[in-house]
């Protein structure tokens, strides 16, 4: 056997071995899919919603688990996306998803996450939610749901819509122990809404979620918690730590709090410049044992609840 034939035989043997390994290993080595592979074209004016949803669906069905959109690109969303269970959507740090229209942008299922990038609303009529978590999913401590490093911007100059909403609105629904890390929220009517509505029977709750290093700027209402003091509809034990909140001419409330044992700690900027007779922190009659540690004093606070505490840092 001459040298060329020997090398060709070795190459065939190696490729065959790799094929057999992948075929009988029971799974592909591929770990992620790219939205471009499903027809998304960045930096044009075409709707990329269907391509992104198709990439998510394929990743969920194949068990890959990760969908990527990378590079200094802008993709258009004109329809809402369901981020299915077990899917991580990873955006490049300079990748933008531009929202054109009024619709719920992402509905987040259990064990799903979004990291990095920007979600930018450009429609002045937008009145929906950007990231929506439904208590019907029953989020709990063993789930891996997570939002990290995402900028959520309303660039329409209209201060409309809600950036993040956690809603339990029926019986036996709950959202607990989700992590929100290093997010920036700018220009919305409501930055973060955490709400447990009165159920028809039994109970529901939104408890124990963590918001760490959250920046809120130019929102009408920055953080809103709505519930009764306790069951049957409870918002309790949520933590907002190391936040930075920048007031603007549009800001009416920094905190509106119902529920119990929630904790808020961080900086509230320029209250003396934007606040006259309006109180920017409101503890409702349905609030109990909530804690605020910030730079604002009682001048800016209304407290109708029980055993709430607030003190300068």
HUSUL-V642644 format. One record per residue. N is the residue number from 1. RES is the residue in one letter. SS is DSSP state (~ for helix, > for strand, _ for the rest). PSI is psi in radians with two decimals (999 if undefined). D_LAST is the distance of its C-alpha to the last C-alpha in Angstrom with 2 decimals. Layout:
# HUSUL-V642644
n: {N & N}
res: {RES & RES}
ss: {SS & SS}
psi: {PSI & PSI}
d_last: {D_LAST & D_LAST}
This chain:
# HUSUL-V642644
n: {1 & 2 & 3 & 4 & 5 & 6 & 7 & 8 & 9 & 10 & 11 & 12 & 13 & 14 & 15 & 16 & 17 & 18 & 19 & 20 & 21 & 22 & 23 & 24 & 25 & 26 & 27 & 28 & 29 & 30 & 31 & 32 & 33 & 34 & 35 & 36 & 37 & 38 & 39 & 40 & 41 & 42 & 43 & 44 & 45 & 46 & 47 & 48 & 49 & 50 & 51 & 52 & 53 & 54 & 55 & 56 & 57 & 58 & 59 & 60 & 61 & 62 & 63 & 64 & 65 & 66 & 67 & 68 & 69 & 70 & 71 & 72 & 73 & 74 & 75 & 76 & 77 & 78 & 79 & 80 & 81 & 82 & 83 & 84 & 85 & 86 & 87 & 88 & 89 & 90 & 91 & 92 & 93 & 94 & 95 & 96 & 97 & 98 & 99 & 100 & 101 & 102 & 103 & 104 & 105 & 106 & 107 & 108 & 109 & 110 & 111 & 112 & 113 & 114 & 115 & 116 & 117 & 118 & 119 & 120 & 121 & 122 & 123 & 124 & 125 & 126 & 127 & 128 & 129 & 130 & 131 & 132 & 133 & 134 & 135 & 136 & 137 & 138 & 139 & 140 & 141 & 142 & 143 & 144 & 145 & 146 & 147 & 148 & 149 & 150 & 151 & 152 & 153 & 154 & 155 & 156 & 157 & 158 & 159 & 160 & 161 & 162 & 163 & 164 & 165 & 166 & 167 & 168 & 169 & 170 & 171 & 172 & 173 & 174 & 175 & 176 & 177 & 178 & 179 & 180 & 181 & 182 & 183 & 184 & 185 & 186 & 187 & 188 & 189 & 190 & 191 & 192 & 193 & 194 & 195 & 196 & 197 & 198 & 199 & 200 & 201 & 202 & 203 & 204 & 205 & 206 & 207 & 208 & 209 & 210 & 211 & 212 & 213 & 214 & 215 & 216 & 217 & 218 & 219 & 220 & 221 & 222 & 223 & 224 & 225 & 226 & 227 & 228 & 229 & 230 & 231 & 232 & 233 & 234 & 235 & 236 & 237 & 238 & 239 & 240 & 241 & 242 & 243 & 244 & 245 & 246 & 247 & 248 & 249 & 250 & 251 & 252 & 253 & 254 & 255 & 256 & 257 & 258 & 259 & 260 & 261 & 262 & 263 & 264 & 265 & 266 & 267 & 268 & 269 & 270 & 271 & 272 & 273 & 274 & 275 & 276 & 277 & 278 & 279 & 280 & 281 & 282 & 283 & 284 & 285 & 286 & 287 & 288 & 289 & 290 & 291 & 292 & 293 & 294 & 295 & 296 & 297 & 298 & 299 & 300 & 301 & 302 & 303 & 304 & 305 & 306 & 307 & 308 & 309 & 310 & 311 & 312 & 313}
res: {X & X & X & X & X & X & X & X & X & X & X & X & X & X & X & X & X & X & X & X & X & X & X & X & X & X & X & X & X & X & X & X & X & X & X & X & X & X & X & X & X & X & X & X & X & X & X & X & X & X & X & X & X & X & X & X & X & X & X & X & X & X & X & X & X & X & X & X & X & X & X & X & X & X & X & X & X & X & X & X & X & X & X & X & X & X & X & X & X & X & X & X & X & X & X & X & X & X & X & X & X & X & X & X & X & X & X & X & X & X & X & X & X & X & X & X & X & X & X & X & X & X & X & X & X & X & X & X & X & X & X & X & X & X & X & X & X & X & X & X & X & X & X & X & X & X & X & X & X & X & X & X & X & X & X & X & X & X & X & X & X & X & X & X & X & X & X & X & X & X & X & X & X & X & X & X & X & X & X & X & X & X & X & X & X & X & X & X & X & X & X & X & X & X & X & X & X & X & X & X & X & X & X & X & X & X & X & X & X & X & X & X & X & X & X & X & X & X & X & X & X & X & X & X & X & X & X & X & X & X & X & X & X & X & X & X & X & X & X & X & X & X & X & X & X & X & X & X & X & X & X & X & X & X & X & X & X & X & X & X & X & X & X & X & X & X & X & X & X & X & X & X & X & X & X & X & X & X & X & X & X & X & X & X & X & X & X & X & X & X & X & X & X & X & X & X & X & X & X & X & X & X & X & X & X & X & X & X & X & X & X & X & X}
ss: {_ & _ & ~ & ~ & ~ & ~ & ~ & ~ & ~ & ~ & ~ & ~ & ~ & ~ & ~ & ~ & ~ & ~ & ~ & ~ & ~ & ~ & ~ & ~ & _ & _ & _ & _ & _ & _ & _ & _ & > & > & ~ & ~ & ~ & ~ & _ & _ & _ & _ & _ & _ & _ & _ & > & _ & ~ & ~ & ~ & ~ & ~ & ~ & ~ & ~ & ~ & ~ & ~ & ~ & ~ & ~ & _ & _ & _ & > & > & > & > & _ & _ & _ & _ & > & > & > & > & _ & _ & _ & > & > & > & _ & _ & _ & _ & > & > & > & > & _ & _ & _ & _ & > & > & > & > & _ & _ & _ & _ & _ & _ & > & > & > & _ & _ & _ & _ & > & > & > & _ & _ & > & > & > & > & _ & _ & _ & _ & _ & _ & _ & > & > & > & > & > & > & ~ & ~ & ~ & _ & > & _ & _ & _ & _ & _ & _ & > & > & > & _ & _ & > & > & > & > & _ & _ & _ & _ & _ & _ & _ & > & > & > & > & > & > & > & _ & _ & _ & _ & > & > & > & > & _ & _ & > & > & > & _ & _ & > & > & > & _ & _ & _ & > & > & > & > & > & > & > & _ & _ & _ & _ & _ & _ & _ & > & > & > & > & _ & _ & > & > & > & _ & _ & > & > & > & _ & _ & _ & > & > & > & > & > & > & _ & > & _ & _ & _ & _ & > & > & > & > & _ & _ & > & > & > & > & > & > & > & > & _ & _ & _ & _ & _ & _ & > & > & > & > & > & > & > & > & _ & _ & > & > & > & > & > & > & > & _ & ~ & ~ & ~ & ~ & _ & _ & _ & _ & _ & _ & > & > & > & > & > & > & > & > & _ & _ & > & > & > & > & _ & _ & _ & ~ & ~ & ~ & > & > & > & _ & _ & > & _ & _ & > & > & > & > & _}
psi: {2.21 & 3.01 & -0.76 & -0.72 & -0.70 & -0.79 & -0.69 & -0.71 & -0.72 & -0.72 & -0.79 & -0.72 & -0.77 & -0.81 & -0.69 & -0.69 & -0.76 & -0.71 & -0.82 & -0.72 & -0.83 & -0.68 & -0.74 & -0.04 & -0.28 & -0.04 & 2.72 & 2.68 & -0.26 & 2.30 & -0.26 & 2.89 & 2.70 & 2.42 & -0.45 & -0.52 & -0.23 & 0.24 & 0.00 & 2.26 & 1.97 & 2.74 & 0.61 & -2.98 & 0.33 & 2.61 & 2.14 & 0.10 & -0.83 & -0.69 & -0.72 & -0.74 & -0.67 & -0.70 & -0.72 & -0.80 & -0.78 & -0.77 & -0.67 & -0.76 & -0.58 & -0.24 & 0.17 & -0.81 & -0.32 & 2.34 & 2.33 & 2.51 & 1.95 & 3.03 & 3.02 & 1.19 & 2.75 & 2.15 & 2.54 & 2.32 & 2.11 & 0.05 & 2.72 & 2.69 & 2.37 & 1.98 & 1.77 & 2.84 & 2.30 & 0.15 & 2.30 & 2.09 & 2.00 & 2.05 & 2.64 & 2.70 & -0.45 & 0.40 & 2.34 & 2.32 & 1.96 & 2.19 & 2.01 & 1.73 & 3.13 & 1.78 & 2.80 & 2.08 & -1.00 & 2.19 & 2.11 & 2.13 & 3.03 & 2.60 & 0.43 & 2.68 & 2.77 & 2.33 & 2.43 & 3.12 & -3.10 & 2.38 & 1.99 & 2.11 & 2.18 & -0.16 & 2.10 & -0.26 & 0.08 & 2.19 & 0.24 & -2.82 & 2.52 & -0.96 & 2.08 & 2.20 & 2.14 & 2.21 & -0.28 & -0.44 & -0.35 & 1.09 & 2.33 & -3.12 & -0.46 & 0.00 & 2.76 & 0.40 & 2.38 & 2.43 & 2.16 & 2.33 & 0.40 & 2.37 & 2.19 & 1.91 & 2.29 & 1.84 & 0.30 & -0.18 & 0.32 & -0.07 & 0.96 & 2.84 & 3.08 & 2.28 & -0.91 & 2.26 & 2.23 & 1.94 & 2.15 & 1.87 & 0.24 & 3.09 & 2.50 & 0.66 & 2.55 & 2.65 & 1.98 & 2.55 & 0.58 & 2.49 & 2.28 & 2.02 & 2.25 & 0.99 & 2.62 & 2.25 & 2.16 & 2.28 & 0.28 & 2.89 & -0.89 & 2.18 & -1.05 & 2.20 & 2.13 & 2.04 & 2.31 & 1.97 & 2.77 & 2.11 & 2.81 & -0.46 & 2.94 & -2.19 & 2.96 & 2.84 & 2.71 & 1.65 & 2.60 & 0.41 & 2.62 & 2.21 & 1.95 & 2.30 & 0.90 & 2.22 & 2.21 & 2.29 & 2.35 & 0.78 & 2.57 & -0.89 & 2.14 & -0.98 & 2.19 & 2.19 & 2.16 & 2.13 & -3.05 & 3.12 & -0.63 & -2.81 & 2.67 & -0.28 & 1.98 & 2.33 & 1.89 & 2.56 & 0.30 & 2.52 & 2.23 & 1.79 & 2.51 & 0.69 & 2.74 & 2.09 & 2.09 & 2.08 & 2.78 & -3.11 & -0.42 & -0.33 & 2.25 & -0.64 & 2.37 & -0.84 & 2.34 & 1.99 & 2.16 & 2.98 & -2.99 & 2.62 & 0.50 & 2.62 & 2.35 & 2.24 & 2.17 & -2.90 & 2.42 & 1.99 & 2.38 & 0.59 & -0.68 & -0.37 & -0.50 & -0.20 & 2.26 & -1.65 & -0.15 & 2.33 & 2.32 & -0.18 & 2.16 & 1.98 & 2.03 & 3.04 & -0.30 & 0.46 & 2.64 & 2.28 & 0.55 & 2.68 & 2.29 & 2.14 & 1.91 & -3.02 & -0.05 & 2.62 & -2.98 & -0.33 & -0.55 & 0.16 & 2.38 & 2.26 & 1.87 & 0.09 & -2.80 & 2.21 & 0.50 & 2.68 & 2.59 & 2.34 & 2.67 & 2.67 & 999}
d_last: {81.87 & 80.93 & 77.53 & 76.35 & 77.26 & 75.47 & 72.22 & 72.46 & 73.00 & 69.98 & 67.79 & 69.03 & 68.43 & 64.81 & 64.05 & 65.74 & 63.74 & 60.46 & 61.67 & 62.63 & 59.32 & 57.33 & 59.75 & 59.80 & 56.24 & 55.51 & 52.87 & 52.46 & 50.44 & 48.81 & 45.12 & 44.13 & 45.64 & 45.04 & 45.05 & 47.50 & 50.02 & 50.09 & 50.70 & 47.34 & 47.92 & 44.94 & 44.86 & 47.40 & 47.42 & 48.65 & 46.82 & 45.56 & 44.38 & 47.52 & 47.51 & 43.92 & 44.66 & 47.87 & 46.10 & 43.64 & 46.60 & 48.57 & 45.73 & 45.28 & 49.04 & 49.65 & 46.78 & 45.39 & 41.92 & 40.54 & 41.08 & 40.28 & 40.09 & 39.60 & 40.09 & 39.28 & 40.77 & 40.24 & 41.52 & 42.21 & 41.37 & 43.39 & 43.27 & 40.71 & 40.34 & 40.21 & 38.39 & 40.48 & 39.67 & 39.22 & 38.89 & 36.41 & 36.45 & 35.55 & 35.28 & 35.45 & 32.33 & 34.29 & 36.15 & 35.77 & 36.87 & 37.61 & 37.80 & 40.72 & 41.18 & 39.51 & 39.24 & 36.87 & 36.35 & 35.58 & 36.05 & 34.59 & 36.61 & 35.70 & 35.26 & 34.95 & 32.43 & 31.82 & 30.58 & 30.10 & 31.70 & 31.22 & 32.26 & 32.98 & 34.20 & 36.73 & 38.37 & 37.25 & 38.54 & 36.31 & 34.94 & 34.63 & 32.17 & 31.76 & 30.75 & 31.93 & 31.62 & 34.10 & 33.73 & 37.47 & 36.84 & 35.18 & 32.47 & 31.66 & 30.31 & 33.47 & 33.26 & 32.18 & 30.87 & 28.30 & 27.18 & 25.93 & 25.67 & 27.12 & 26.64 & 27.55 & 28.50 & 30.32 & 32.21 & 34.44 & 32.38 & 32.83 & 29.45 & 31.35 & 31.14 & 28.53 & 27.20 & 26.54 & 27.91 & 28.02 & 30.63 & 32.44 & 35.09 & 37.90 & 38.77 & 37.78 & 35.42 & 32.15 & 29.60 & 27.48 & 25.83 & 26.05 & 23.85 & 22.63 & 21.51 & 20.66 & 21.98 & 22.09 & 23.08 & 24.38 & 26.46 & 26.96 & 27.16 & 25.04 & 22.91 & 22.58 & 24.62 & 24.62 & 27.46 & 29.70 & 32.69 & 34.89 & 37.52 & 41.21 & 41.31 & 39.34 & 35.67 & 33.29 & 29.63 & 26.95 & 24.76 & 22.75 & 22.34 & 19.73 & 18.33 & 16.78 & 16.04 & 17.09 & 17.54 & 18.68 & 20.38 & 22.77 & 23.00 & 24.15 & 22.19 & 19.56 & 19.07 & 21.49 & 22.10 & 25.43 & 27.12 & 27.99 & 25.91 & 27.95 & 31.32 & 33.61 & 31.12 & 27.67 & 24.48 & 22.42 & 20.14 & 19.20 & 16.09 & 14.36 & 12.17 & 11.10 & 12.45 & 13.09 & 14.54 & 16.80 & 18.36 & 22.06 & 24.91 & 25.53 & 22.17 & 22.50 & 19.78 & 16.64 & 16.65 & 19.69 & 19.46 & 22.29 & 22.78 & 21.02 & 18.47 & 16.86 & 13.33 & 11.16 & 8.18 & 7.94 & 8.61 & 10.99 & 13.29 & 15.60 & 15.23 & 16.91 & 19.77 & 20.65 & 19.89 & 22.42 & 23.21 & 22.08 & 19.08 & 17.27 & 15.75 & 18.55 & 18.78 & 22.58 & 24.98 & 25.27 & 21.67 & 20.75 & 18.00 & 15.64 & 11.87 & 9.28 & 5.58 & 5.09 & 5.74 & 8.77 & 10.06 & 13.22 & 15.46 & 15.08 & 15.34 & 18.60 & 18.79 & 22.33 & 21.69 & 21.55 & 18.80 & 15.94 & 12.45 & 9.44 & 6.49 & 3.79 & 0.00}
